[in-house]
């Protein structure tokens, strides 16, 4: 039996367009004009794109789903009668109780289509909110397909249904064990249709979960994952086939790109007879910096494209954060589609301006200088009578940031550009950022990267190890991108003479590990101190962290690349102790 893994990049809510993408994936399996797949497997909710969120409440979209499924069936009937499709869909329950949908899979054939699987484990943690929309199934799902005079029996699971090994994962949802329920079904292969977002180290975990399942069921596991960015979430694809007793996939699709590949199942499965696995970028180091960089590039490219933007704008300061965002934007959209604005104040160093211009030249992106001295003077003259004093301290510093934010928004509005904000996770955690100033933007590119990770990623980008990746993404193969002048510069917003980040915050080598424990491990103050963090730092950072929640609530969408980001999966109250 020939099973095609269709790693597609759906557009959320574009059901007819996503049906076309599924059919195009089937066409991609053709050899000498003939479809080479007996069954094409697509990701979870592939007709909708994941996550569809409240579009699932839309009657119009549910009606369009019917049209999309009918269209796929008609195309098979007209062109590819021997092929079948497994398509992710939302099934409407027959009663009127809420929630009224199942997260389901449909088997589409030339003769018609029908629902063949329903998801059993519905995640409602972090960014997932499936119990808002779906009912859980309580029974296993299998299908039988007759191919080459053999009735192939396939077990069907959907994403979280595979995540049941408590030794390998921190969270195991309360509910049935879909793998255990299939152990007596004598299936020839297990199929898992997923929409599993990227985070560092996740590829390895998925493989281990699949390997455990393959061992329990004594059959191969076919894992098909969505690819592409949808809002804050980035999906890496990296679909694979894992056989019992093996740690290396029999078939491995690339990460961060649309791909379709055919795997030939044997009776019994023989590793020596399977298709060789294609190269996957960073497949042996998915926790590494290359995968992280590719994820951010994918996130920017898809967010811009799916929101209708061709061009991007960002403020370039000569610092490391804006430098990294500029590199990501150039790789995602092309250098000719990226514009930068330098907005020096009286406190900006000549070195920062020179460093920013040199970076723009290295990347081939456009730059423009707009000094803000006159605007600062105007604000001061206007505010002084109202305040009965000249703006000073943090008020004056924030005015600089807000002037820059206003200029950037005006340019983006006028020129139809996506404004990229350049703040990092460390700043957002402690409120070291200005509402309606440097937080302005349509997308926070590195809002889920701690400052120390920003430095690590920039050092990697300037190393020989990044050459192949840089070249593939349209950047220069060798030579510096970020450059030592930026890499070695003490972090500073240059909001006053000789100002540095360390004036207000602990060194990032101290701050970031504390923030990781506070945010991702949810440690209390006592636990942080017991973990070895300085008590004074803990008291100070905890206070800043609590006070900054109102800022985080108003931040632009950010690209999630960690297990805990300040996005839809972060739900702390603002008015709380």
C-alpha positions as CSV (number, residue, x, y, z in Angstrom):
1,X,0.0,0.0,0.0
2,X,1.3,3.4,-1.0
3,X,0.5,6.1,1.6
4,X,1.3,9.8,0.8
5,X,2.1,12.2,3.6
6,X,0.8,15.6,2.6
7,X,2.4,18.3,4.6
8,X,0.4,21.3,3.5
9,X,0.3,25.0,4.6
10,X,-3.4,25.9,4.9
11,X,-4.9,29.3,5.2
12,X,-7.2,29.5,8.2
13,X,-10.8,29.7,7.1
14,X,-10.1,29.2,3.4
15,X,-11.9,25.9,3.1
16,X,-12.2,25.8,-0.7
17,X,-8.6,27.0,-1.1
18,X,-7.4,24.4,1.3
19,X,-9.3,21.7,-0.6
20,X,-7.4,22.9,-3.7
21,X,-4.1,22.6,-1.7
22,X,-5.0,19.0,-0.7
23,X,-5.8,18.1,-4.3
24,X,-2.5,19.7,-5.4
25,X,-0.7,17.5,-2.9
26,X,-2.3,14.5,-4.5
27,X,-1.2,15.7,-8.0
28,X,2.3,16.0,-6.6
29,X,2.4,12.2,-6.2
30,X,1.9,11.6,-9.9
31,X,4.5,9.6,-11.8
32,X,4.3,9.6,-15.6
33,X,0.9,11.3,-15.3
34,X,-0.6,8.6,-12.9
35,X,-1.2,9.1,-9.2
36,X,1.2,6.9,-7.2
37,X,-0.6,7.0,-3.9
38,X,-3.5,4.8,-2.7
39,X,-4.2,7.0,0.3
40,X,-3.2,10.6,0.8
41,X,-3.1,11.7,4.5
42,X,-3.5,15.4,5.5
43,X,-3.0,17.2,8.8
44,X,-5.6,17.8,11.6
45,X,-8.4,20.1,10.5
46,X,-6.7,20.4,7.1
47,X,-9.8,21.9,5.5
48,X,-9.9,24.7,8.1
49,X,-6.3,25.4,8.9
50,X,-5.3,25.1,12.5
51,X,-6.3,26.8,14.8
52,X,-9.7,28.0,13.3
53,X,-10.9,29.2,16.7
54,X,-14.3,31.0,16.6
55,X,-14.6,30.5,12.9
56,X,-15.9,27.1,13.9
57,X,-19.1,28.9,15.1
58,X,-19.7,30.3,11.6
59,X,-22.6,28.6,9.8
60,X,-21.3,30.0,6.5
61,X,-17.9,28.2,7.0
62,X,-19.6,24.9,7.9
63,X,-21.6,25.1,4.7
64,X,-18.4,25.8,2.8
65,X,-16.9,22.7,4.3
66,X,-19.6,20.6,2.7
67,X,-18.8,22.3,-0.7
68,X,-15.1,21.6,-0.2
69,X,-15.6,17.9,0.6
70,X,-17.9,17.5,-2.4
71,X,-15.4,19.2,-4.6
72,X,-12.7,16.8,-3.5
73,X,-15.0,13.8,-4.1
74,X,-15.9,15.1,-7.6
75,X,-12.3,15.6,-8.6
76,X,-11.4,12.0,-7.5
77,X,-14.4,10.7,-9.5
78,X,-13.3,12.6,-12.6
79,X,-9.5,12.1,-12.4
80,X,-8.2,9.7,-9.7
81,X,-10.8,7.0,-9.0
82,X,-8.3,4.7,-7.3
83,X,-7.1,7.2,-4.8
84,X,-8.5,8.1,-1.4
85,X,-8.0,11.1,0.9
86,X,-8.0,11.5,4.7
87,X,-9.1,15.0,5.3
88,X,-9.3,16.9,8.6
89,X,-12.8,18.4,9.2
90,X,-15.3,19.6,11.8
91,X,-18.2,17.2,12.1
92,X,-21.5,18.7,13.2
93,X,-23.3,16.6,15.9
94,X,-26.9,15.5,15.2
95,X,-28.2,17.1,18.4
96,X,-28.3,20.7,19.6
97,X,-26.1,20.4,22.7
98,X,-22.9,22.4,23.1
99,X,-20.2,21.9,22.0
100,X,-21.8,20.7,18.8
101,X,-18.7,19.7,16.8
102,X,-16.3,16.8,16.6
103,X,-12.6,17.3,15.6
104,X,-12.8,14.6,12.9
105,X,-11.3,13.0,9.8
106,X,-13.2,12.2,6.6
107,X,-12.4,9.5,4.1
108,X,-13.0,10.9,0.6
109,X,-13.2,8.6,-2.3
110,X,-14.6,8.8,-5.8
111,X,-17.8,7.2,-4.6
112,X,-18.4,9.7,-1.8
113,X,-17.1,10.7,1.6
114,X,-17.9,9.9,5.2
115,X,-16.5,10.6,8.7
116,X,-14.2,7.9,9.8
117,X,-12.5,9.2,12.9
118,X,-13.1,11.6,15.9
119,X,-10.5,13.0,18.2
120,X,-10.6,11.5,21.7
121,X,-8.2,13.8,23.7
122,X,-9.0,17.5,23.4
123,X,-6.3,19.8,24.7
124,X,-7.3,22.9,26.7
125,X,-3.9,24.0,27.9
126,X,-1.5,26.7,26.7
127,X,-2.6,27.9,23.2
128,X,-5.1,25.1,22.8
129,X,-8.8,25.6,23.6
130,X,-10.5,22.6,21.9
131,X,-13.1,21.9,24.6
132,X,-14.6,25.3,23.7
133,X,-15.6,23.9,20.3
134,X,-15.4,20.1,20.3
135,X,-16.8,17.0,22.0
136,X,-14.5,14.2,22.7
137,X,-15.0,10.8,21.2
138,X,-14.7,7.7,23.4
139,X,-14.0,5.0,20.9
140,X,-11.1,4.1,18.7
141,X,-11.2,4.6,14.9
142,X,-10.2,2.2,12.1
143,X,-10.7,2.0,8.4
144,X,-10.2,-0.9,5.9
145,X,-9.0,-0.2,2.4
146,X,-8.6,-2.9,-0.2
147,X,-5.4,-2.5,-2.1
148,X,-3.6,-5.1,-4.2
149,X,-6.0,-7.8,-3.1
150,X,-5.3,-7.1,0.6
151,X,-7.6,-5.5,3.1
152,X,-5.4,-3.0,4.8
153,X,-6.6,-2.1,8.3
154,X,-5.5,1.3,9.5
155,X,-5.8,2.8,13.0
156,X,-6.7,6.5,13.0
157,X,-5.7,9.1,15.7
158,X,-5.7,12.9,15.7
159,X,-2.8,14.8,17.2
160,X,-3.2,14.7,21.0
161,X,-4.4,11.1,20.8
162,X,-0.7,10.1,20.3
163,X,0.4,12.0,23.4
164,X,-0.3,9.4,26.1
165,X,3.1,8.4,27.3
166,X,3.6,9.9,30.8
167,X,7.3,8.9,30.9
168,X,8.0,11.2,27.9
169,X,5.8,14.2,28.5
170,X,5.0,16.5,31.3
171,X,1.3,16.7,30.6
172,X,-0.9,13.7,29.9
173,X,-4.6,14.6,29.5
174,X,-7.2,12.9,31.7
175,X,-9.1,10.5,29.4
176,X,-8.8,7.3,27.4
177,X,-5.6,5.9,26.0
178,X,-6.3,5.8,22.2
179,X,-3.2,3.7,21.6
180,X,-4.2,1.1,24.1
181,X,-7.7,0.9,22.6
182,X,-6.1,-0.1,19.2
183,X,-3.8,-2.8,20.6
184,X,-6.4,-5.6,19.9
185,X,-7.5,-4.3,16.5
186,X,-4.6,-5.9,14.6
187,X,-4.0,-2.9,12.5
188,X,-1.4,-2.7,9.7
189,X,-0.4,0.9,10.4
190,X,-1.3,3.7,12.7
191,X,-2.0,7.1,11.2
192,X,-1.8,10.3,13.2
193,X,-3.0,13.5,11.7
194,X,-1.6,16.5,13.6
195,X,-1.4,20.2,13.9
196,X,1.5,20.4,16.4
197,X,3.1,23.8,16.7
198,X,6.9,24.2,16.8
199,X,8.9,24.6,20.0
200,X,12.5,23.8,20.6
201,X,13.1,20.1,21.1
202,X,9.6,19.0,20.0
203,X,10.7,17.0,16.9
204,X,12.6,14.6,19.1
205,X,9.7,14.2,21.5
206,X,7.2,13.5,18.6
207,X,9.5,10.8,17.3
208,X,9.8,9.2,20.7
209,X,6.1,9.2,21.2
210,X,5.6,7.6,17.8
211,X,8.3,5.0,18.4
212,X,6.6,4.0,21.7
213,X,3.2,3.8,20.0
214,X,4.8,1.7,17.1
215,X,6.2,-0.7,19.7
216,X,2.9,-1.1,21.6
217,X,1.0,-1.7,18.4
218,X,3.7,-3.6,16.5
219,X,3.1,-1.6,13.4
220,X,4.5,1.5,11.7
221,X,3.2,5.0,12.7
222,X,2.5,7.5,9.9
223,X,2.7,11.0,11.4
224,X,1.5,13.9,9.3
225,X,1.9,17.5,10.6
226,X,0.8,20.9,9.3
227,X,3.4,23.4,8.2
228,X,3.5,27.2,8.1
229,X,2.6,30.1,10.3
230,X,-0.9,31.0,11.5
231,X,-1.0,34.1,13.7
232,X,1.3,33.5,16.6
233,X,1.7,29.7,16.0
234,X,4.4,28.3,13.7
235,X,4.1,24.7,12.5
236,X,7.2,22.9,11.4
237,X,5.8,20.0,9.5
238,X,8.7,17.5,9.8
239,X,6.2,14.6,9.1
240,X,7.6,11.0,9.3
241,X,7.0,7.3,9.4
242,X,8.4,5.4,12.4
243,X,8.5,1.6,12.5
244,X,8.6,-0.6,15.6
245,X,12.0,-1.0,17.3
246,X,13.5,1.9,15.3
247,X,14.8,5.3,16.4
248,X,15.3,6.7,12.9
249,X,12.3,7.4,10.7
250,X,11.8,5.2,7.6
251,X,10.5,8.4,5.9
252,X,11.3,11.9,6.9
253,X,9.8,15.0,5.3
254,X,11.6,18.4,5.5
255,X,10.8,21.0,8.1
256,X,9.3,24.4,7.4
257,X,8.2,23.8,3.9
258,X,5.3,22.3,2.0
259,X,6.1,18.7,1.0
260,X,4.5,15.5,-0.1
261,X,6.1,12.1,-0.1
262,X,4.9,8.5,-0.7
263,X,5.7,5.7,1.7
264,X,5.2,2.1,0.6
265,X,3.9,-0.1,3.4
266,X,4.8,-3.7,3.2
267,X,3.3,-6.9,4.7
268,X,5.1,-7.2,7.0
269,X,6.8,-3.9,7.1
270,X,10.4,-4.3,6.1
271,X,12.8,-1.4,6.8
272,X,15.1,-2.4,3.9
273,X,12.3,-2.0,1.4
274,X,11.0,1.4,2.5
275,X,11.6,4.7,0.8
276,X,14.8,6.4,1.8
277,X,14.1,9.5,4.0
278,X,14.7,12.9,2.4
279,X,17.0,15.4,4.2
280,X,15.4,17.4,7.0
281,X,16.9,20.7,7.9
282,X,18.4,20.2,11.3
283,X,16.7,16.9,11.9
284,X,19.4,15.8,14.4
285,X,19.4,19.1,16.2
286,X,15.8,20.3,16.2
287,X,16.5,22.0,19.5
288,X,19.2,24.0,17.9
289,X,19.5,27.6,16.6
290,X,19.0,26.8,12.9
291,X,15.5,25.4,13.6
292,X,14.7,28.4,15.7
293,X,15.8,30.8,13.0
294,X,13.9,28.9,10.3
295,X,10.8,29.0,12.5
296,X,10.9,32.7,12.9
297,X,11.5,33.3,9.2
298,X,8.5,31.0,8.5
299,X,6.4,32.9,11.0
300,X,7.1,36.3,9.5
301,X,6.7,35.2,5.9
302,X,3.3,33.5,6.5
303,X,2.0,36.2,8.9
304,X,2.7,38.9,6.3
305,X,1.5,36.8,3.3
306,X,-1.7,35.6,4.9
307,X,-2.5,39.1,6.2
308,X,-2.0,40.6,2.8
309,X,1.3,42.4,3.3
310,X,4.2,42.3,0.8
311,X,6.5,44.8,2.5
312,X,7.7,45.3,6.1
313,X,9.0,48.2,8.1
314,X,11.0,48.3,11.3
315,X,13.0,50.8,13.4
316,X,16.7,50.2,13.2
317,X,18.7,51.4,16.2
318,X,22.1,49.8,15.8
319,X,21.3,47.4,18.7
320,X,21.2,43.6,18.5
321,X,17.4,43.2,18.7
322,X,16.5,45.3,15.7
323,X,19.5,43.8,13.8
324,X,18.1,40.3,14.3
325,X,14.6,41.3,13.3
326,X,16.0,42.9,10.2
327,X,17.9,39.7,9.2
328,X,14.7,37.6,9.8
329,X,12.6,40.0,7.7
330,X,15.1,40.0,4.9
331,X,15.1,36.2,4.8
332,X,11.3,36.0,5.1
333,X,10.3,38.6,2.5
334,X,13.4,39.4,0.5
335,X,15.7,42.4,1.2
336,X,13.9,44.6,-1.4
337,X,10.7,44.3,0.6
338,X,12.2,45.5,3.9
339,X,12.5,49.2,4.8
340,X,14.2,50.5,8.0
341,X,13.9,53.8,9.7
342,X,16.7,55.3,11.9
343,X,15.4,57.9,14.3
344,X,18.3,59.3,16.3
345,X,17.8,61.6,19.3
346,X,20.4,63.9,20.9
347,X,21.4,60.8,23.0
348,X,22.0,58.5,20.1
349,X,25.7,57.6,19.6
350,X,27.3,58.1,16.2
351,X,28.4,54.5,16.5
352,X,24.9,53.2,16.7
353,X,23.9,55.1,13.5
354,X,26.9,53.9,11.7
355,X,26.3,50.3,12.8
356,X,22.6,50.4,11.7
357,X,23.5,51.8,8.3
358,X,26.2,49.2,7.8
359,X,23.8,46.4,8.7
360,X,21.3,47.7,6.2
361,X,24.0,47.7,3.5
362,X,25.1,44.2,4.3
363,X,21.5,42.9,4.1
364,X,20.6,45.0,1.0
365,X,17.6,46.6,2.7
366,X,16.7,50.3,2.4
367,X,17.2,52.7,5.2
368,X,16.2,56.3,6.0
369,X,17.3,58.7,8.7
370,X,14.7,60.9,10.4
371,X,16.1,62.8,13.5
372,X,13.6,63.4,16.3
373,X,15.2,66.4,18.0
374,X,12.6,68.8,16.7
375,X,9.7,66.6,17.7
376,X,11.1,66.2,21.2
377,X,11.4,70.0,21.5
378,X,7.8,70.4,20.4
379,X,6.5,67.9,22.9
380,X,8.5,69.6,25.7
381,X,7.1,73.0,24.7
382,X,3.6,71.7,24.6
383,X,3.7,69.6,27.8
384,X,5.6,72.0,30.1
385,X,2.6,74.4,30.7
386,X,0.3,71.4,31.2
387,X,2.7,69.7,33.7
388,X,3.9,73.0,35.3
389,X,7.4,71.5,34.7
390,X,9.5,70.2,31.9
391,X,9.0,66.4,31.1
392,X,11.8,64.6,32.9
393,X,12.9,61.1,33.9
394,X,11.0,58.2,32.6
395,X,8.3,60.5,31.2
396,X,10.9,62.2,28.9
397,X,12.4,58.8,28.0
398,X,9.0,57.4,27.1
399,X,8.3,60.4,24.9
400,X,11.3,59.6,22.7
401,X,10.0,56.0,22.3
402,X,6.5,57.2,21.6
403,X,7.7,59.7,19.0
404,X,9.5,56.9,17.2
405,X,6.5,54.6,17.5
406,X,4.2,57.3,16.0
407,X,6.6,57.9,13.0
408,X,6.9,54.2,12.3
409,X,3.1,53.7,12.4
410,X,2.6,56.7,10.1
411,X,5.0,55.4,7.6
412,X,3.6,51.9,7.7
413,X,0.0,53.2,7.3
414,X,1.0,55.5,4.3
415,X,3.1,52.8,2.5
416,X,1.0,49.7,3.3
417,X,3.7,48.0,5.2
418,X,3.7,45.5,8.1
419,X,5.4,47.2,11.1
420,X,7.6,44.7,12.9
421,X,8.3,45.5,16.6
422,X,11.7,44.5,17.9
423,X,11.3,43.9,21.6
424,X,12.4,40.7,23.2
425,X,10.9,38.4,25.9
426,X,13.1,39.6,28.7
427,X,12.0,43.2,28.1
428,X,8.3,42.2,27.9
429,X,8.6,40.2,31.1
430,X,9.7,43.1,33.2
431,X,8.0,45.9,31.4
432,X,11.2,47.4,30.0
433,X,9.3,48.7,27.0
434,X,7.0,51.6,26.2
435,X,3.3,51.3,25.4
436,X,2.5,53.1,22.2
437,X,6.2,53.5,21.6
438,X,8.6,50.6,20.9
439,X,5.7,48.2,21.4
440,X,3.9,49.5,18.4
441,X,3.6,47.1,15.5
442,X,1.6,44.4,13.8
443,X,3.9,41.5,14.8
444,X,6.4,41.0,17.6
445,X,9.0,38.9,15.8
446,X,11.3,38.1,18.7
447,X,8.8,38.6,21.6
448,X,9.3,35.0,22.7
449,X,13.2,35.1,22.7
450,X,15.0,36.0,25.9
451,X,17.8,38.5,25.4
452,X,20.4,35.8,25.9
453,X,18.8,33.7,23.1
454,X,18.9,36.8,20.9
455,X,22.7,37.0,21.4
456,X,23.1,33.2,20.8
457,X,21.1,33.3,17.6
458,X,23.1,36.3,16.3
459,X,26.4,34.7,17.1
460,X,25.3,31.6,15.2
461,X,24.1,33.7,12.2
462,X,27.6,35.1,12.0
463,X,29.3,31.7,12.3
464,X,30.4,29.3,9.5
465,X,27.7,26.9,10.7
466,X,25.0,29.1,9.4
467,X,26.4,29.4,5.9
468,X,24.2,26.8,4.2
469,X,21.0,28.0,5.9
470,X,21.8,31.7,5.1
471,X,22.4,30.9,1.5
472,X,19.2,28.8,1.2
473,X,17.1,31.7,2.6
474,X,18.6,34.3,0.2
475,X,21.2,35.8,2.6
476,X,24.9,36.0,2.0
477,X,26.7,32.7,2.4
478,X,29.7,34.0,4.3
479,X,30.9,37.1,6.1
480,X,29.2,38.9,9.0
481,X,25.5,39.7,9.0
482,X,25.2,41.1,12.5
483,X,28.9,42.0,12.9
484,X,31.1,42.3,16.0
485,X,30.3,46.0,16.5
486,X,26.7,45.1,17.3
487,X,27.4,41.8,18.9
488,X,29.9,43.3,21.4
489,X,28.0,46.5,22.2
490,X,26.5,46.8,25.8
491,X,22.7,46.6,25.4
492,X,21.2,50.1,25.6
493,X,18.0,51.9,24.5
494,X,20.1,55.2,24.5
495,X,17.3,57.2,26.1
496,X,19.7,59.4,28.1
497,X,23.4,60.0,28.0
498,X,25.5,56.8,28.6
499,X,22.3,54.9,29.5
500,X,22.6,51.0,29.6
501,X,20.1,48.2,30.2
502,X,22.2,47.2,33.2
503,X,21.3,50.5,34.9
504,X,17.7,49.3,35.4
505,X,18.0,45.5,35.2
506,X,20.4,42.7,36.4
507,X,22.8,41.4,33.8
508,X,20.9,39.3,31.3
509,X,23.0,36.3,32.3
510,X,21.4,36.6,35.7
511,X,18.0,37.9,34.6
512,X,17.1,35.4,32.0
513,X,17.5,32.2,34.0
514,X,15.4,33.8,36.7
515,X,12.7,34.7,34.2
516,X,12.8,31.1,32.8
517,X,12.0,29.8,36.3
518,X,9.4,32.4,36.9
519,X,7.6,32.2,33.6
520,X,8.1,28.7,32.2
521,X,8.4,26.8,35.5
522,X,5.9,29.0,37.4
523,X,8.1,29.2,40.5
524,X,7.1,31.3,43.5
525,X,9.4,33.7,45.1
526,X,10.4,31.2,47.8
527,X,11.0,28.6,45.1
528,X,13.1,31.0,43.1
529,X,15.3,31.8,46.1
530,X,15.6,28.1,47.0
531,X,16.7,27.5,43.3
532,X,19.7,29.7,44.0
533,X,18.5,33.1,42.7
534,X,19.5,36.2,44.6
535,X,16.7,37.2,47.0
536,X,17.0,40.9,46.1
537,X,16.8,40.1,42.4
538,X,13.8,37.9,43.0
539,X,11.9,40.6,45.0
540,X,12.7,43.3,42.4
541,X,12.0,41.2,39.3
542,X,8.8,39.7,40.7
543,X,7.5,43.2,41.3
544,X,8.4,44.4,37.8
545,X,6.9,41.2,36.4
546,X,3.5,41.7,38.1
547,X,3.3,45.4,37.2
548,X,3.9,44.7,33.5
549,X,1.0,42.4,32.8
550,X,-1.1,45.3,31.5
551,X,1.6,46.1,29.0
552,X,1.8,42.5,27.8
553,X,-2.0,42.4,27.3
554,X,-1.6,45.3,24.8
555,X,1.4,44.0,22.9
556,X,1.2,43.0,19.3
557,X,0.9,39.2,18.4
558,X,4.2,37.5,18.9
559,X,5.7,34.4,17.3
560,X,5.6,31.5,19.8
561,X,8.7,29.4,19.8
562,X,8.9,28.3,23.4
563,X,6.7,26.1,25.6
564,X,5.3,29.2,27.3
565,X,4.9,32.5,25.5
566,X,3.1,35.7,26.2
567,X,0.3,35.1,23.8
568,X,-3.0,33.3,23.8
569,X,-1.6,30.7,26.1
570,X,-0.8,33.2,28.8
571,X,-3.8,34.2,30.9
572,X,-2.8,36.0,34.1
573,X,-5.2,38.6,35.4
574,X,-4.1,42.3,35.4
575,X,-5.8,43.4,38.6
576,X,-4.5,40.8,41.0
577,X,-2.1,40.3,43.9
